[in-house]
Amino acid sequence: MYQTREQWLEAAMSELSGVFQALGSPLPDRIRASCSFTSGGTRKKAGRSQIGECWDSSRSGDAAFEIMIAPEEADPERVIAILAHELCHAAAGLKCGHRGAFAVLARGLKLEGPLTSTVGGDAFKALVKPILAGLGAYPHAALDTSSRKKQGTRMLLCRCHAIVPATPLNRNGICGYAVRTTQRWLDIGVPHCPLHGAMDEV
């Protein structure tokens, strides 16, 4: 029925908006949802990657909440459960985290499990069954990121360019003392040559 994932997600939000209205917490006017990597990318925490994320409207150039659904997810029931969780954040406000108004909404939508990682149990599936029937297939195939090679830490070269008398070791008259470090440490400060002080990143 829908050609793109975003069209499907937008339609799902429209259908779920009535549930939020009935719970006394209408959804904000401007919300965008997309099938895309979260800010954590493919990194895993405690063996799991982040499957959904909601960014506050204050971070958007046009004051819209931005919801990301990870491309690893393709099952419509799981996708709409993730979407519902992130919509609870948008409706409750991100400042309350997974407590307070968020918790009330999540349980009101019949989401189960720990509030930090809710799932759609039987009650939720019954709630969204007519919605999914109207939406049709989620136009997406799961993306396998399990074998993606992790890029190693990039070591950056720093060198001392102090002018020194030419010797057989440095015929160009440059000290040349060199070390490698990471961007993390460069952000704190550049390394120092033991003879001439601060070095330059090459």
Residue pairs with C-beta under 8 A, 6 or more apart in sequence:
1 135
1 136
1 137
2 8
2 11
2 135
2 136
2 139
3 139
4 139
5 34
5 35
5 69
5 138
5 139
5 140
6 32
6 33
6 34
6 35
7 139
8 135
8 136
8 138
8 139
8 140
9 33
9 34
9 35
9 67
9 69
9 79
9 83
10 33
11 135
12 33
12 79
12 80
12 83
12 131
12 135
13 27
13 31
13 33
13 83
13 87
15 131
15 134
15 135
16 27
16 80
16 83
16 84
16 87
16 128
16 131
17 26
17 27
19 108
19 109
19 127
20 26
20 27
20 87
20 91
20 105
21 27
23 104
23 105
23 108
23 109
25 91
25 92
25 101
25 105
26 91
27 87
27 90
27 91
28 57
28 65
28 90
28 91
30 57
30 60
30 62
30 63
30 64
30 65
31 64
31 65
31 66
31 67
31 87
31 90
32 64
32 65
32 66
32 67
33 67
33 68
33 69
33 83
33 86
34 66
34 67
34 68
34 69
35 68
35 69
35 70
35 71
35 140
36 68
36 69
36 70
36 71
37 68
37 70
37 71
38 50
38 51
38 52
38 53
38 68
38 70
39 50
39 53
40 49
40 50
40 53
42 49
42 145
42 148
43 49
48 117
49 70
49 72
49 145
50 70
51 69
51 70
51 72
51 73
51 82
52 67
52 68
52 69
52 70
52 82
52 83
52 85
52 86
53 67
53 68
53 86
54 65
54 66
54 67
54 68
54 86
54 87
54 89
54 90
54 94
55 65
55 66
55 67
55 68
56 65
56 94
57 63
57 64
57 65
59 66
60 66
65 90
67 83
67 86
67 87
67 90
69 79
69 82
69 83
69 86
70 82
71 140
71 142
71 143
72 142
72 143
72 144
72 145
73 79
73 82
73 142
74 138
74 140
74 141
74 142
75 138
76 132
76 135
76 137
76 138
77 120
77 125
77 128
77 132
78 120
79 138
79 140
80 120
80 128
80 131
80 132
81 111
81 118
81 119
81 120
81 124
81 128
84 109
84 111
84 120
84 124
84 128
85 106
85 111
85 118
88 102
88 105
88 106
88 109
88 111
89 102
91 101
91 105
92 100
92 101
92 102
92 104
92 105
93 101
96 102
98 106
98 115
98 116
99 115
102 115
103 115
106 115
106 118
109 124
109 127
110 120
110 121
110 123
110 124
110 126
110 127
111 118
111 119
111 120
111 121
111 124
112 118
112 119
112 120
112 121
112 123
112 124
113 119
113 121
120 128
153 182
154 182
154 183
155 180
155 181
155 182
156 180
156 181
156 182
156 183
156 186
156 201
156 202
157 178
157 179
157 180
157 201
157 202
158 178
158 179
158 180
158 181
158 186
158 190
158 191
158 199
158 200
158 201
158 202
159 176
159 177
159 178
159 199
159 200
159 202
160 174
160 175
160 176
160 177
160 178
160 193
160 195
160 196
160 199
160 200
161 174
161 175
161 199
161 200
162 174
162 175
162 193
162 195
162 196
162 197
163 173
163 174
163 175
164 170
164 173
164 174
164 175
164 196
165 173
166 172
166 173
169 176
170 176
175 193
175 195
175 196
177 193
177 194
177 195
177 196
177 199
178 199
178 202
179 191
179 199
181 191
185 191
186 201
190 198
190 199
190 200
190 201
191 199
192 198
192 199
193 199
